[in-house]
Amino acid sequence: MEHFHILTDIYFGEKSLDRLSQIDSQKVFIVTDPFIVKSDAIRNIVKPLSKGGIAYEIFTEVVPDPPISKVVAGVRAYLESGCDTIVGVGGGSAMDLSKSIRKMSESMNDGKHIRLICIPTTSGTGSEVTSFAVISDPDHQRKIPLVSEDMSPDEAILDAVLVRSVPASVTADTGMDVLTHAVEAYVSTKHNDFSGALAEKAVEIVGQYLFRSYSDSNDTHAREKMHTAATLAGLAFNSASLGLNHGMAHQLGAHFHIPHGRANAMLLPIVTEYNAGVSNLTKNRDLSDDPVVERYCNIATMLGLSSFNPVMTIHSLCNYMRYMSESMGIPQHLSEILDISKEEYETHLDNMAEAALNDSCTETNPRQPLKPEVIELYRKLW
């Protein structure tokens, strides 16, 4: 028996932030990063709260890849605030931190449920609708994926007004994160008809609107579409989980602080080739009966790609992934962005490969990798 359900109510469309004036709350604990406050984007959040007569307190200690120490600081601040609702505003880091603060605060408050509302300001992570959160442990250079149904937000508010001023580089990274979520969910060993439908729609939207959104920040329609795609992909992987791509990307973030979406984008064609059993030397091998290859070929068709046979179609798909990244300024090799030697990079590979294999995302990868294979995939990134 399989089970598909959505635990998060989603509010979207024009003026959806007005939902904040209607929530049943006396005081809200807003978790966000300093930039949201300094840029005055926070007005979009506090204005409807004030309209609804709801008090608030702002916690601004969100940092990229939030460490355990920030979770502890957030729990302490929340418990001292007298708030009854948490509102996470920002990218994946803000929402992951919000989820973790809520989870720990509930455990310290006799399990009493704390309402959590997530409001994304980037179109990528899908964290606003998932039961996943990622916290970093800088002392051990690792990221810790947290997966629990009660991590899911109660509500998500998707208002494109918050993403219209997002820089092009962030649009590129987060947009490729959406594509990675959709692709990995689609080929996951836990995929189902419901997650598949959500992933397919996300892929379709990315193919039509990501480059438009990147190229023209004033293309509000494209930005709205990508905001929706991020949530669709989040719903897909919340049901089907992810794969090796994310398992490896988490380690690149933990060791080298590479933005998560960028790490995923760099790995995506490499991991796709690995999962499909295709390399530059593969020409006419018969892969027509491989169900994983068939699903990758479905993705290629959704993106308007086609070729003579499954092998060439996989090549076309991977070339498309590389082309999209390169067109948006995402590097293809770590040597372009890391200020270390190849020899120093090599010293990290064993630990990264081990951690990637133990990452919960890797469990549902369609091909179960061996450690030497993961090390070789990391080498291809250099």
Buried (B, 14 or more C-beta within 10 A) or exposed (E): EEEEEEBBEBBBEEEBBBBBBEBEBEBBBBBBBEEBBEEEBBEBBBBBBBEBEBEBBBBBBBBBBBBBBBBEBBBBBBBEBEBBBBBBBBBBBBBBBBBBBBBBBBEEEEEEEBBBBBBBBBBBBBBBBBBBBBBBBEEEBBBBBBBEEEBBBBBBBBBBBBBBEBEBBBBBBBBBBBBBBBBBBBBBBBBBEBBBEBBBBBBBBBBBBBBBBBEEBEBBEBBBBBBBBBBBBBBBBBBBBBBBBBBBBBBBBBBBEBBBBBBBBBBBBBBBBBBBBBEEEBEEBEBEEBEBBBBBBBBBBBBEBEBEBBBBBBBBBBEBBBEBBEEBEBBBEBEEEBEEEEEEBBEBBEBBBBBBBEBBBBBBBBBEBEEEBBBBBBEBBE
